[in-house]
Amino acid sequence: MSVTTSSGASSLGLVETRTVTLFDERDPLVLASGATLAPVEVAYETYGTLNAARTNAVYVCHALTGDANAAGHHGNASRPGWWDTMIGPGKAIDTDRLFVISSNLLGGCNGTTGPSSIDPRTGAPYGLRFPAITMQDLVTVHRALCRHLGVERLRCVIGGSLGGMQALQWVLDAPDELDSAVLACSTSRLTAQNIAFSEVARQSILRDPEFHGGDYATVGRRPRNGLAVARMVGHITYLSEELMEERFGRRLQHGGAQPHGGFDIDFAIESYLHYQGDGFAERFDANTYLYYTRVLDLFDPFPDENAAVPALARTSTRFLVISFSSDWRFGTPHSQRITRVLERNGVPVTSHEVLSPFGHDSFLLDVPEYLRRVQEFVRDVEVRA
């Protein structure tokens, strides 16, 4: 049953996460590295109804710290899924017409097999013995979930940031499976600066005394401080300078006229970062953070953007590529590079830079032009199908 939010938009209301075993010891997941993994459980949610022809499915790919709960809520309407602005009745991804699939990524810590899962060979959590994973591995599991749900071809794959990278990889791996793909503030390769931020975040975890070589769960500890700092570093890259200045400026947290000095929290922005970091450290797994940031670093499907890409020459997938004016993590030049490669390989692509003050996080927020462009694109794909 749908409900109406305070803004007047419809929401899916109460939703449920389900779990399925997609690979087992008789049929293990074969990773891009050649290593095998079993069992592989995947947490997922679906919204809307799959039509009789099974042609109205949309797959939602989450970003670095997302999970399967993309829309609706799990009992608290004030805490909806991470993309509730995008998905629901009458929204850009309209669940009155579309069947939406959202899953927690391979390597995750929210119901899908990952480093915190039990290794059946040892009876202990995998930790850093979990095999290395790639973007291709994430998509392999997505495709297996589609087969499990009886979906052979998707109307659209959509994602922001890391989610958009999965959508791009999907077209390269299976160019005949997608009608369309939507990439928001995404990239085809990280810059040196991006990788540098990833490494600082990883080192904050690896150097935490409670990390214990990745086996912190077996000793009943967690590298909370390191993970919190990693989140603080990451969160700075998700916000624009304009937004931070408007929201926080040099406002003092304690309300006085002058900073206290010393190394306690003086400024509101400091307090905000501590809040974000501490909260994240309670809900996320440090090893998953390590693995996912490495997946980001290593993704580079077009080392030479001028070279032909055979998979793209075989696809009929239509692309929508969106960037945001204030995003400095994966800004407009990143989207332009993707667009150039697609165009040079004859792939139909529409690209837009949307004005937004919210930085990289714009793809998660209620930015009307952005949501309208996605809605119009997806509806046009439906009409042409």
Summary of the structure (lengths in Angstrom):
residues: 385
radius of gyration: 20.8
end to end distance: 28.6
largest distance: 67.3
contacts: 1358
relative contact order: 0.13
helix: 37%
strand: 18%
